[in-house]
Amino acid sequence: MSLRNLVGTGLDEATPSRDTIARLLASARRLLADARSAGISAETRFGAAYTAIRMIADAGLNAHGFRTLTSRPGHHQTALQSLPKTFGISAETVIVLETFRKQRHLVEYTGDVVPESTVAECTAEAEALLELAESWLRSNRPDLL
């Protein structure tokens, strides 16, 4: 399935924007710095790392001319599941990222506790995704950097 097939149900068309991508990636970097801060709770650090992942996914969508329909349920899931089409990540990695999305939902809506190991894993995945996204953009859309 192509991203275009999701227009109207989970995605909307958008003009790729250097400014939008710069803001999303800069925010992801700040969030990753927060995720590495030992002085805040594991849940807050996990939330920061997860949000960095989602912002990077949003940057990938923008680079391809799309954005999630945030007015519809499931926009986080749509953003994550678009990553194989936008930045070429593996299905296995999407499964890991989906686990973080579900964990974030539990933290936000049930007060679930996040183990340090999960914070570390989510932060490492976010850092790897940021590196991959920047590399992909340099190679495929340098006009957006």
Buried (B, 14 or more C-beta within 10 A) or exposed (E): EEBEEBBEEBBBEBEBBEEBBEBBBEBBBEBBEBBBEEEEEBBBBBBBBBBBBBBBBBBBBBBBBBBBBEEEEEBBBBBBBBBBBBBEBEEEBBEBBBBBBEBBEEBEEEEEEBEEEBBBBBBEBBBEBBEBBBEBBEEEBEEBE
